[in-house]
Amino acid sequence: MSGSVVVDVAIGLVLLYLLIALFCTAIQEWLAQIFNLRARHLQAAVKVLLGGTTQGNADAQAVLGHPLFKVLSLTSSKSFGPRDPAYVPARNFAEALVARLKALVPAAAAVAGAAPAAAPLTVATLKQAVNNVGDAQLKQSLMALLERAERSAATAEAQIRSAFDEIERWYDAAMDHASGWYKRKVRWFLLLIAGVLTVIMNADSVQVALRLAEDSDLRSRVSALAEQTAPPGSDEEKQLAKLRDELGQQLAGSNALNAFGALPVGWGVCKDEKGVRSQRNCYPTGTVQDYATAAKLFGLFLTALLAALGAPFWFGLLQQVNAIRSAGPKPTSSTAGTS
């Protein structure tokens, strides 16, 4: 194959992986909304942070049940009712946690022989309350944060502000870790969704590559679609969001195959003139037809595996390949070889 054919085939394959990845993302988002996965993940992360396990403890339940958490709940529909929040700002968490600690102040103050809760809130009072926290690891973490806040300022008011800042940074760091945990779990879901979607749509990498290599008209139509899908220099985030919305509408309307344009996907391409479908008909005439079943399994597996890398990866790569193709060979200078 010539260099231009190789580039066109590569564009077609990258476009295929991008579209499959976008469909997978749309389906995964629907499932996340239906089963409220992000909210469940947030609750599990808070329980681990405050109780050491996903089962939680009294401190975690008090924080999760605080009005500053509940006010962020959404009412999606009359049938589902209020849904737990999928995101809680660090300030809300800090206020809820301090409220939980303030509830423990009377017991701590009684042990210390001091007057309880009416006194102004100070870091020293919170440190007394932390001694009544049930989980040893949480007690150690909070004590370290409060001691750091106590050392950072001279006045009681400044120390309390510093304590809130320390709790917020602690929460943000934990949520960053929890976000990575969620993404790793989602990656496996995306691979599963990609596998199912690839088989349903017959998005076979071997089939697509061979048909593109054989048909120049098909290559030109696919290249035109690829350039519209990921034009060089376009804003990646906005373009991906637009594509996800469009593909989500087509998926909801059972028109998913239309999104692939001229790309040879779908089980219809495996039918002969009489409408008979077979594995051999999926591929152009050649030696691959003698190993049609093995080629089909490998092609489907390859599509699912590569599509699971995610839409942003393939979008960026498609932009680069489109830019290379659009630029073409560098023209020869008319002054070359002259002095």
Buried (B, 14 or more C-beta within 10 A) or exposed (E): EEEBBEBBBBBBBBBBBBBBBBBBBBBBBEEBEEEBBBBBBBBBBBBBBBBBEEEBBEBBBBBBEBEBBEEBBEEEEEEEEEBBBBEBBBBBBBBBBBBBBBBBBBBBBEEEEEEEEEEEBBBEBBBBBBBBBBBEEBBEBBBEBBBBBBEBBEEBEEBBEBBBBBBBEBBEEBBEEBBEBBEEEBEEBBBBBBBEBBBEBBBBBBBBBBBBBBBEEBBEBBBEBBBEBBBBEBEEEEBBEEBBEEBBEBBEEEEBBEBBBBBBBBBEBBBEEEEEBEBBBBBBEEEBBEBBEEBBEBBBBBBBBBBBBBBBBBBBBBBEBBBEBEEEEEEEEEEEEEE
